[in-house]
Amino acid sequence: MPYKSDRPGAYIRPEHNRTRKLSDAEKDQIRDLYTLPDWSQRRLAAEYGVSRRLITFILDPEKLERHNAAAAERRKDGRYYDPDKHAEYIRKHRHHKHQLDQDGLLLEEES
């Protein structure tokens, strides 16, 4: 039985979302800072709380396109998909969302 928090229109506040997302302004800042001599990819990653790989993809969008194309090619034969692992991750996410709902931290979509 699904959690009550799985109702349509309920979503997680950005500050409680466990996936870190960067705004376009932050991505522009990263590109600007990287041109300065004191800023490395590792330092930028630590500063923004993301992986160095994400910083690489922000600085070189063609590399991201190549990565996505290669990953799509590898997925064709079913690699990287484990139904049991996927079900476990979905269960953990639903539990996290349910806990946020009980704590009053889940937002309702405005109509």
Sequence and secondary structure as in RCSB ss.txt:
>XXXX:A:sequence
MPYKSDRPGAYIRPEHNRTRKLSDAEKDQIRDLYTLPDWSQRRLAAEYGVSRRLITFILDPEKLERHNAAAAERR
KDGRYYDPDKHAEYIRKHRHHKHQLDQDGLLLEEES
>XXXX:A:secstr
   GGGSTTEEE GGG SS    HHHHHHHHHHHTSTT  HHHHHHHHTS HHHHHHHH HHHHHHHHHHHHHHH
TTTTT  HHHHHHHHHHHHHHHHHHHHTT EEE   
